[in-house]
Amino acid sequence: MTTATFVDIILAILLPPLGVFLRFGCEIEFWICLLLTLFGYLPGILYAIYVITK
């Protein structure tokens, strides 16, 4: 795991859509994460960490 991945994971825990946005930009992963975060904070975090680490 690189330092950038570690920083992305920390951002994904604090603000899930931001962590995904910094990794993928404004692609479908960002919109899914934003939608999940709006439905519930925990699903947004879980999805963000999954997408960043896969």
Jmol script that loads the backbone (N, CA, C; Angstrom):
load data "model"
ATOM      1  N   MET A   1       0.862  -1.182   0.000  1.00  0.00           N
ATOM      2  CA  MET A   1       0.000   0.000   0.000  1.00  0.00           C
ATOM      3  C   MET A   1       0.897   1.231   0.000  1.00  0.00           C
ATOM      4  N   THR A   2       0.588   2.149  -0.897  1.00  0.00           N
ATOM      5  CA  THR A   2       1.384   3.369  -1.004  1.00  0.00           C
ATOM      6  C   THR A   2       0.825   4.452  -0.091  1.00  0.00           C
ATOM      7  N   THR A   3       1.570   5.511   0.051  1.00  0.00           N
ATOM      8  CA  THR A   3       1.132   6.636   0.876  1.00  0.00           C
ATOM      9  C   THR A   3      -0.132   7.271   0.293  1.00  0.00           C
ATOM     10  N   ALA A   4      -0.197   7.348  -1.039  1.00  0.00           N
ATOM     11  CA  ALA A   4      -1.379   7.942  -1.675  1.00  0.00           C
ATOM     12  C   ALA A   4      -2.622   7.128  -1.368  1.00  0.00           C
ATOM     13  N   THR A   5      -2.505   5.796  -1.377  1.00  0.00           N
ATOM     14  CA  THR A   5      -3.648   4.950  -1.053  1.00  0.00           C
ATOM     15  C   THR A   5      -4.060   5.148   0.399  1.00  0.00           C
ATOM     16  N   PHE A   6      -3.089   5.274   1.291  1.00  0.00           N
ATOM     17  CA  PHE A   6      -3.390   5.506   2.698  1.00  0.00           C
ATOM     18  C   PHE A   6      -4.135   6.825   2.885  1.00  0.00           C
ATOM     19  N   VAL A   7      -3.706   7.864   2.211  1.00  0.00           N
ATOM     20  CA  VAL A   7      -4.374   9.172   2.294  1.00  0.00           C
ATOM     21  C   VAL A   7      -5.780   9.082   1.711  1.00  0.00           C
ATOM     22  N   ASP A   8      -5.937   8.365   0.589  1.00  0.00           N
ATOM     23  CA  ASP A   8      -7.261   8.178  -0.010  1.00  0.00           C
ATOM     24  C   ASP A   8      -8.204   7.447   0.935  1.00  0.00           C
ATOM     25  N   ILE A   9      -7.702   6.454   1.653  1.00  0.00           N
ATOM     26  CA  ILE A   9      -8.542   5.715   2.600  1.00  0.00           C
ATOM     27  C   ILE A   9      -8.956   6.605   3.763  1.00  0.00           C
ATOM     28  N   ILE A  10      -8.040   7.409   4.269  1.00  0.00           N
ATOM     29  CA  ILE A  10      -8.379   8.344   5.356  1.00  0.00           C
ATOM     30  C   ILE A  10      -9.450   9.322   4.881  1.00  0.00           C
ATOM     31  N   LEU A  11      -9.304   9.857   3.672  1.00  0.00           N
ATOM     32  CA  LEU A  11     -10.322  10.767   3.125  1.00  0.00           C
ATOM     33  C   LEU A  11     -11.642  10.040   2.909  1.00  0.00           C
ATOM     34  N   ALA A  12     -11.579   8.765   2.514  1.00  0.00           N
ATOM     35  CA  ALA A  12     -12.802   7.993   2.303  1.00  0.00           C
ATOM     36  C   ALA A  12     -13.551   7.773   3.612  1.00  0.00           C
ATOM     37  N   ILE A  13     -12.839   7.699   4.701  1.00  0.00           N
ATOM     38  CA  ILE A  13     -13.496   7.542   5.999  1.00  0.00           C
ATOM     39  C   ILE A  13     -14.115   8.870   6.442  1.00  0.00           C
ATOM     40  N   LEU A  14     -13.406   9.960   6.237  1.00  0.00           N
ATOM     41  CA  LEU A  14     -13.911  11.263   6.669  1.00  0.00           C
ATOM     42  C   LEU A  14     -15.012  11.792   5.753  1.00  0.00           C
ATOM     43  N   LEU A  15     -14.791  11.702   4.445  1.00  0.00           N
ATOM     44  CA  LEU A  15     -15.744  12.215   3.456  1.00  0.00           C
ATOM     45  C   LEU A  15     -15.679  11.294   2.238  1.00  0.00           C
ATOM     46  N   PRO A  16     -16.491  10.236   2.234  1.00  0.00           N
ATOM     47  CA  PRO A  16     -16.359   9.185   1.216  1.00  0.00           C
ATOM     48  C   PRO A  16     -16.354   9.664  -0.237  1.00  0.00           C
ATOM     49  N   PRO A  17     -17.258  10.545  -0.665  1.00  0.00           N
ATOM     50  CA  PRO A  17     -17.214  10.946  -2.080  1.00  0.00           C
ATOM     51  C   PRO A  17     -15.918  11.670  -2.467  1.00  0.00           C
ATOM     52  N   LEU A  18     -15.323  12.397  -1.534  1.00  0.00           N
ATOM     53  CA  LEU A  18     -14.079  13.104  -1.839  1.00  0.00           C
ATOM     54  C   LEU A  18     -12.939  12.128  -2.110  1.00  0.00           C
ATOM     55  N   GLY A  19     -12.839  11.083  -1.294  1.00  0.00           N
ATOM     56  CA  GLY A  19     -11.798  10.086  -1.510  1.00  0.00           C
ATOM     57  C   GLY A  19     -11.931   9.404  -2.860  1.00  0.00           C
ATOM     58  N   VAL A  20     -13.150   9.080  -3.248  1.00  0.00           N
ATOM     59  CA  VAL A  20     -13.385   8.436  -4.538  1.00  0.00           C
ATOM     60  C   VAL A  20     -13.155   9.427  -5.671  1.00  0.00           C
ATOM     61  N   PHE A  21     -13.570  10.673  -5.491  1.00  0.00           N
ATOM     62  CA  PHE A  21     -13.377  11.686  -6.524  1.00  0.00           C
ATOM     63  C   PHE A  21     -11.899  11.923  -6.813  1.00  0.00           C
ATOM     64  N   LEU A  22     -11.085  11.967  -5.771  1.00  0.00           N
ATOM     65  CA  LEU A  22      -9.662  12.196  -5.981  1.00  0.00           C
ATOM     66  C   LEU A  22      -9.000  11.027  -6.697  1.00  0.00           C
ATOM     67  N   ARG A  23      -9.551   9.840  -6.559  1.00  0.00           N
ATOM     68  CA  ARG A  23      -8.978   8.668  -7.227  1.00  0.00           C
ATOM     69  C   ARG A  23      -9.492   8.513  -8.654  1.00  0.00           C
ATOM     70  N   PHE A  24     -10.795   8.688  -8.866  1.00  0.00           N
ATOM     71  CA  PHE A  24     -11.406   8.374 -10.158  1.00  0.00           C
ATOM     72  C   PHE A  24     -11.922   9.591 -10.915  1.00  0.00           C
ATOM     73  N   GLY A  25     -12.018  10.741 -10.276  1.00  0.00           N
ATOM     74  CA  GLY A  25     -12.605  11.894 -10.942  1.00  0.00           C
ATOM     75  C   GLY A  25     -14.124  11.777 -10.920  1.00  0.00           C
ATOM     76  N   CYS A  26     -14.763  12.338 -11.903  1.00  0.00           N
ATOM     77  CA  CYS A  26     -16.224  12.404 -11.926  1.00  0.00           C
ATOM     78  C   CYS A  26     -16.814  11.241 -12.736  1.00  0.00           C
ATOM     79  N   GLU A  27     -16.342  10.025 -12.452  1.00  0.00           N
ATOM     80  CA  GLU A  27     -16.831   8.836 -13.143  1.00  0.00           C
ATOM     81  C   GLU A  27     -17.956   8.208 -12.330  1.00  0.00           C
ATOM     82  N   ILE A  28     -18.428   7.065 -12.780  1.00  0.00           N
ATOM     83  CA  ILE A  28     -19.588   6.404 -12.166  1.00  0.00           C
ATOM     84  C   ILE A  28     -19.320   6.012 -10.713  1.00  0.00           C
ATOM     85  N   GLU A  29     -18.070   5.698 -10.373  1.00  0.00           N
ATOM     86  CA  GLU A  29     -17.752   5.331  -8.982  1.00  0.00           C
ATOM     87  C   GLU A  29     -18.065   6.473  -8.026  1.00  0.00           C
ATOM     88  N   PHE A  30     -17.759   7.692  -8.454  1.00  0.00           N
ATOM     89  CA  PHE A  30     -18.044   8.861  -7.619  1.00  0.00           C
ATOM     90  C   PHE A  30     -19.538   9.016  -7.381  1.00  0.00           C
ATOM     91  N   TRP A  31     -20.340   8.877  -8.439  1.00  0.00           N
ATOM     92  CA  TRP A  31     -21.781   9.086  -8.315  1.00  0.00           C
ATOM     93  C   TRP A  31     -22.420   7.999  -7.466  1.00  0.00           C
ATOM     94  N   ILE A  32     -21.944   6.764  -7.595  1.00  0.00           N
ATOM     95  CA  ILE A  32     -22.466   5.684  -6.748  1.00  0.00           C
ATOM     96  C   ILE A  32     -22.128   5.962  -5.291  1.00  0.00           C
ATOM     97  N   CYS A  33     -20.906   6.387  -5.038  1.00  0.00           N
ATOM     98  CA  CYS A  33     -20.489   6.688  -3.666  1.00  0.00           C
ATOM     99  C   CYS A  33     -21.288   7.856  -3.095  1.00  0.00           C
ATOM    100  N   LEU A  34     -21.524   8.876  -3.902  1.00  0.00           N
ATOM    101  CA  LEU A  34     -22.312  10.018  -3.434  1.00  0.00           C
ATOM    102  C   LEU A  34     -23.731   9.590  -3.080  1.00  0.00           C
ATOM    103  N   LEU A  35     -24.326   8.783  -3.925  1.00  0.00           N
ATOM    104  CA  LEU A  35     -25.683   8.298  -3.677  1.00  0.00           C
ATOM    105  C   LEU A  35     -25.741   7.439  -2.409  1.00  0.00           C
ATOM    106  N   LEU A  36     -24.784   6.537  -2.254  1.00  0.00           N
ATOM    107  CA  LEU A  36     -24.761   5.700  -1.050  1.00  0.00           C
ATOM    108  C   LEU A  36     -24.526   6.531   0.206  1.00  0.00           C
ATOM    109  N   THR A  37     -23.699   7.555   0.104  1.00  0.00           N
ATOM    110  CA  THR A  37     -23.447   8.417   1.260  1.00  0.00           C
ATOM    111  C   THR A  37     -24.692   9.206   1.634  1.00  0.00           C
ATOM    112  N   LEU A  38     -25.461   9.618   0.641  1.00  0.00           N
ATOM    113  CA  LEU A  38     -26.710  10.326   0.939  1.00  0.00           C
ATOM    114  C   LEU A  38     -27.724   9.403   1.609  1.00  0.00           C
ATOM    115  N   PHE A  39     -27.734   8.136   1.230  1.00  0.00           N
ATOM    116  CA  PHE A  39     -28.644   7.171   1.864  1.00  0.00           C
ATOM    117  C   PHE A  39     -28.187   6.783   3.265  1.00  0.00           C
ATOM    118  N   GLY A  40     -26.901   6.820   3.486  1.00  0.00           N
ATOM    119  CA  GLY A  40     -26.363   6.477   4.798  1.00  0.00           C
ATOM    120  C   GLY A  40     -24.858   6.622   4.775  1.00  0.00           C
ATOM    121  N   TYR A  41     -24.317   7.145   5.833  1.00  0.00           N
ATOM    122  CA  TYR A  41     -22.885   7.426   5.872  1.00  0.00           C
ATOM    123  C   TYR A  41     -22.059   6.143   5.809  1.00  0.00           C
ATOM    124  N   LEU A  42     -22.475   5.110   6.523  1.00  0.00           N
ATOM    125  CA  LEU A  42     -21.718   3.859   6.565  1.00  0.00           C
ATOM    126  C   LEU A  42     -21.651   3.161   5.208  1.00  0.00           C
ATOM    127  N   PRO A  43     -22.757   3.041   4.456  1.00  0.00           N
ATOM    128  CA  PRO A  43     -22.623   2.434   3.121  1.00  0.00           C
ATOM    129  C   PRO A  43     -21.681   3.214   2.202  1.00  0.00           C
ATOM    130  N   GLY A  44     -21.663   4.513   2.331  1.00  0.00           N
ATOM    131  CA  GLY A  44     -20.745   5.333   1.538  1.00  0.00           C
ATOM    132  C   GLY A  44     -19.294   5.048   1.878  1.00  0.00           C
ATOM    133  N   ILE A  45     -19.001   4.910   3.171  1.00  0.00           N
ATOM    134  CA  ILE A  45     -17.639   4.604   3.609  1.00  0.00           C
ATOM    135  C   ILE A  45     -17.212   3.225   3.118  1.00  0.00           C
ATOM    136  N   LEU A  46     -18.077   2.241   3.293  1.00  0.00           N
ATOM    137  CA  LEU A  46     -17.733   0.875   2.875  1.00  0.00           C
ATOM    138  C   LEU A  46     -17.484   0.795   1.379  1.00  0.00           C
ATOM    139  N   TYR A  47     -18.343   1.429   0.599  1.00  0.00           N
ATOM    140  CA  TYR A  47     -18.155   1.420  -0.857  1.00  0.00           C
ATOM    141  C   TYR A  47     -16.884   2.153  -1.249  1.00  0.00           C
ATOM    142  N   ALA A  48     -16.616   3.289  -0.642  1.00  0.00           N
ATOM    143  CA  ALA A  48     -15.428   4.068  -0.978  1.00  0.00           C
ATOM    144  C   ALA A  48     -14.155   3.281  -0.687  1.00  0.00           C
ATOM    145  N   ILE A  49     -14.102   2.634   0.459  1.00  0.00           N
ATOM    146  CA  ILE A  49     -12.914   1.854   0.797  1.00  0.00           C
ATOM    147  C   ILE A  49     -12.764   0.668  -0.140  1.00  0.00           C
ATOM    148  N   TYR A  50     -13.881   0.029  -0.472  1.00  0.00           N
ATOM    149  CA  TYR A  50     -13.837  -1.094  -1.412  1.00  0.00           C
ATOM    150  C   TYR A  50     -13.320  -0.649  -2.782  1.00  0.00           C
ATOM    151  N   VAL A  51     -13.829   0.446  -3.294  1.00  0.00           N
ATOM    152  CA  VAL A  51     -13.436   0.906  -4.626  1.00  0.00           C
ATOM    153  C   VAL A  51     -11.973   1.350  -4.644  1.00  0.00           C
ATOM    154  N   ILE A  52     -11.534   2.011  -3.593  1.00  0.00           N
ATOM    155  CA  ILE A  52     -10.168   2.501  -3.566  1.00  0.00           C
ATOM    156  C   ILE A  52      -9.158   1.353  -3.445  1.00  0.00           C
ATOM    157  N   THR A  53      -9.499   0.328  -2.701  1.00  0.00           N
ATOM    158  CA  THR A  53      -8.538  -0.754  -2.473  1.00  0.00           C
ATOM    159  C   THR A  53      -8.615  -1.872  -3.502  1.00  0.00           C
ATOM    160  N   LYS A  54      -9.650  -1.893  -4.345  1.00  0.00           N
ATOM    161  CA  LYS A  54      -9.718  -3.008  -5.306  1.00  0.00           C
ATOM    162  C   LYS A  54      -8.773  -2.862  -6.463  1.00  0.00           C
TER     163      LYS A  54
END
end "model"
wireframe off; spacefill off
backbone 0.3
color backbone group
